[in-house]
Structure formats: C-alpha cells, structure tokens
Amino acid sequence: MSNSNNNTSSSTDDPHLYFYSPSTAAAVVFSVLYLLLTLWHFYINFIVARRRFVKHKYTIPLFVAALISTVGWVVRILSVRNDTSIPLYATSASLIVISPIFVCASLYLLLTRLIRATLPNGPAQSFFGIKPSWMGRLFITSDVFSFLTQCSGSGIASSGNWEGNLKDVGTNVLLVGLALQLATFTVFLTVMVRFVRRVTRSRDTDFSPCVKKVVIGANIASCFVQVRYLIPLSAL
C-alpha cells in the first residue's frame, strides 16, 4: 500500500521545469547564431558608423537585442543540463522574452523616421491623431509596461516553484503581459500598413529605391516579430 502511494507521489511531483523536452543542440545553434548577429551589429553600430560619422541610434537596440538573446540561449544550455534549477530556468526564459522588445523599439523608431522623411509636414504625418514624435514613445512605453507585467507573472510563478496556485496565477499574469505586447505590435503593424498606403496613393510622395528596401526589410522583420509573439502566447 505504501509502495503504491510512493509511486503515485513521485509521478505527480515532476521536478523538471520545462513543459517539453528541451534540446541542447538547438540551444547551442541559437547561441552561435545570435552571437554572430551580436558581432555584426556591433561592427555596424560602433565601427562602421564611427568611421563614416553616421548617427543612427535607432539601430543600437538591435545590438542590445542580439546580445541579450545570446546570453539567454547560453544560459538555456546550462538550464537544459540542470533542468531542476529555477534560477537558470527563470534567467534564460526572461532574457529570451526580453530581447524582442528591443527589436520592436528599433522598428518603432524607424517608423517615425520614415514618416518624417517621406510624408509632408502637417496632418499627413499623423496616424489615429498621433504625431510621429509621440508615436515611438507610446509604443515603447506600452512594451515596457507589458514587459514589467511578464516579469511580475514570472516572479509570482517562481515564488511557488512553478507549482500549485501560484503557478496558475503567475501564468495568467504572464499571459496578460504577452497579450498586451501582441496588441501593441498589432497596432504598430496597422500604422505601418496605413503609412505605406498613404505614400503609394499620394501623387506628391513616393519611396526612393533605398527607402523602399528599408520598408521591405521592416515589413519582413515585423512579420517575424509577430510570429515570435504568437508562439509563447499560444503555448500558454
């Protein structure tokens, strides 16, 4: 009788923190890829820009995002090898979740610069009654708030060792933060689409070949970020 109770308790008390079987090989691959991106963005932002005396501070968040992702995946390697360690698990998950915020910051600031450089001054630069000078600030503020909400959810779940009621409450708070982040980026995509339509339909404005490449790159990056937000949201 006691043996059956012991077996039942051991099967229900799973010490592993992951809800899936994590791969060390995948963590190593992502660590190397993000390390290469970190080196590339460091070269672009701090070496090439310095030589050419070019100031484009809105691309610096991309370097920060790549650096944070690199550290996050390196910690993930350690976490996979010790999948009962809450500090390693929480650190890895937090860093990987944080990094897209900096990518979004670059996209938000880039959009404001594209609007100012392409559309004439006045009402044509406003979207939903918001001027470009405030647009990036509002998007970034919303992302920071959603990030703090996610941190609160992780903290609540971690305080209960990701078990019981605290785990459920923490997961729900984390879900709210992710949903807010997704909503913010969805609004950004809406503004981006309206901006492109406004430029293409106007007779007085048009994209130059260089700006058109930037817009295409921003759209591709936005699609990947949107998918990046949907994956953890659907997992929860």
C-alpha positions in Angstrom: 0.0 0.0 0.0 2.8 2.4 0.9 4.7 1.5 -2.3 1.7 2.5 -4.5 1.4 5.8 -2.7 5.1 6.5 -3.2 4.8 5.7 -6.8 1.8 8.0 -7.2 3.5 10.9 -5.5 6.7 10.5 -7.5 4.8 10.5 -10.8 2.9 13.7 -9.9 5.8 15.6 -8.4 7.8 16.3 -11.5 11.0 18.1 -10.6 11.6 19.3 -14.2 10.6 22.8 -15.0 10.1 22.5 -18.8 6.8 21.5 -20.2 8.6 19.9 -23.1 11.9 18.1 -23.8 14.4 20.9 -24.4 17.2 20.3 -26.9 20.8 21.2 -26.0 21.8 21.1 -29.7 19.1 23.7 -30.6 20.2 25.9 -27.7 23.8 25.7 -29.0 22.8 26.6 -32.5 20.8 29.6 -31.5 23.6 30.7 -29.2 26.0 30.7 -32.1 23.6 32.4 -34.5 22.8 35.2 -32.0 26.5 35.6 -31.3 27.2 36.2 -35.0 24.4 38.7 -35.1 25.8 40.5 -32.0 29.2 40.8 -33.6 27.7 42.0 -36.9 25.6 44.7 -35.2 28.5 45.8 -33.0 30.5 46.2 -36.2 27.8 48.2 -37.9 26.9 50.4 -35.0 30.2 51.1 -33.4 32.9 50.7 -36.1 31.3 51.5 -39.5 29.1 54.3 -38.1 32.1 55.8 -36.3 34.3 55.7 -39.5 31.6 57.3 -41.6 30.4 59.7 -38.9 26.9 58.4 -39.2 24.5 58.6 -36.3 21.6 56.1 -36.4 20.9 55.4 -32.7 17.7 53.6 -33.5 19.7 50.6 -34.6 21.6 50.3 -31.3 18.6 48.4 -29.7 19.2 45.7 -32.4 22.7 45.1 -30.9 21.2 45.0 -27.4 18.6 42.5 -28.5 21.2 40.2 -30.1 23.4 40.4 -27.0 20.6 39.6 -24.6 19.4 36.7 -26.8 23.0 35.3 -26.9 23.2 35.4 -23.1 19.7 33.9 -22.8 20.5 31.0 -25.0 23.8 30.3 -23.4 22.0 30.2 -20.0 19.5 27.9 -21.7 22.3 25.4 -22.4 23.1 25.4 -18.7 19.5 25.2 -17.8 18.9 22.2 -20.1 21.8 20.4 -18.4 20.3 21.2 -15.0 16.6 21.3 -15.7 15.6 21.4 -12.0 17.3 24.8 -11.4 14.8 27.5 -11.1 17.3 30.4 -11.3 18.8 29.1 -14.6 15.3 28.5 -16.0 13.9 31.9 -14.9 17.0 33.8 -16.2 17.0 32.0 -19.6 13.3 32.5 -20.1 13.3 36.1 -19.0 16.2 37.1 -21.3 14.8 35.3 -24.3 11.4 37.0 -23.7 13.0 40.5 -23.2 15.0 40.6 -26.4 12.2 41.1 -28.9 11.3 44.3 -27.0 14.5 45.9 -28.2 13.8 44.8 -31.8 10.4 46.4 -31.6 12.0 49.6 -30.2 14.1 49.8 -33.4 11.1 49.2 -35.6 9.1 51.9 -33.7 11.8 54.5 -34.0 12.5 53.5 -37.6 8.8 54.0 -38.5 8.8 57.5 -37.0 11.8 58.5 -39.1 10.3 57.0 -42.2 7.1 59.1 -41.7 9.1 62.3 -41.2 11.3 61.7 -44.1 8.6 60.6 -46.6 5.4 62.5 -45.8 5.0 66.3 -45.8 4.7 68.1 -42.5 1.3 68.5 -41.0 -1.8 66.3 -40.7 -0.3 63.8 -43.3 2.2 62.7 -40.7 -0.4 61.9 -38.1 -2.0 58.4 -37.7 -5.0 58.0 -35.4 -4.4 61.6 -34.3 -0.9 60.8 -33.0 2.1 62.7 -34.3 5.4 60.8 -35.1 7.2 62.5 -32.1 4.8 60.7 -29.7 4.2 57.5 -31.7 7.5 55.8 -30.8 7.2 56.9 -27.2 3.7 55.4 -26.8 4.7 52.1 -28.4 7.9 51.8 -26.3 6.0 52.7 -23.1 3.4 50.1 -23.8 6.1 47.5 -24.5 7.9 48.3 -21.2 4.6 48.0 -19.3 3.9 44.6 -20.9 7.4 43.5 -20.1 7.0 44.5 -16.4 3.8 42.6 -16.3 5.5 39.5 -17.7 8.3 39.9 -15.1 5.6 40.0 -12.4 4.0 36.9 -13.7 7.3 35.0 -13.7 8.1 36.3 -10.2 4.7 35.0 -8.9 5.2 31.6 -10.5 8.8 31.3 -9.3 7.8 32.2 -5.8 5.8 29.0 -5.8 8.5 27.0 -7.6 6.2 26.9 -10.6 3.7 24.6 -8.7 0.1 24.9 -7.5 -2.0 28.0 -7.4 1.0 30.4 -7.6 2.0 28.8 -10.9 -1.6 29.3 -12.3 -1.7 32.9 -11.1 1.7 33.7 -12.4 1.0 32.1 -15.8 -2.2 34.1 -16.1 -0.4 37.4 -15.4 2.3 36.4 -17.9 -0.4 35.7 -20.4 -1.8 39.2 -19.9 1.6 40.7 -20.5 2.2 38.8 -23.7 -1.3 39.7 -24.9 -0.6 43.4 -24.3 2.7 43.1 -26.2 1.0 41.4 -29.1 -1.8 44.1 -29.1 0.8 46.9 -29.2 2.7 45.4 -32.1 -0.5 44.7 -33.9 -1.4 48.4 -33.7 2.2 49.2 -34.9 1.6 46.9 -38.0 -1.7 48.7 -38.7 0.1 52.1 -38.7 2.8 50.6 -40.9 0.3 49.4 -43.4 -1.6 52.7 -43.4 1.7 54.6 -43.8 2.7 52.6 -46.9 -0.8 53.0 -48.4 -0.7 56.7 -47.8 2.6 57.1 -49.5 1.8 54.9 -52.5 -1.6 56.5 -53.1 -0.3 60.1 -52.9 0.8 61.9 -56.0 3.3 64.1 -54.2 5.2 61.5 -52.4 6.9 58.2 -53.2 9.5 55.8 -51.8 13.0 56.2 -53.2 14.8 52.9 -54.1 16.8 52.9 -50.8 13.8 53.8 -48.6 11.8 51.1 -50.4 14.4 48.5 -49.4 14.2 49.7 -45.8 10.4 49.5 -45.8 10.5 45.9 -47.2 13.1 44.9 -44.6 11.0 46.5 -41.8 7.9 44.6 -43.0 9.7 41.2 -43.1 11.2 41.9 -39.6 7.7 42.8 -38.3 6.2 39.5 -39.6 8.9 37.5 -37.8 8.4 39.5 -34.6 4.6 39.0 -34.8 5.2 35.2 -35.1 7.7 35.4 -32.2 5.0 36.9 -30.0 2.3 34.4 -31.1 4.4 31.3 -30.3 4.7 31.8 -26.5 1.1 33.1 -26.3 -0.3 30.0 -28.0 1.9 27.8 -25.8 0.3 29.2 -22.7 
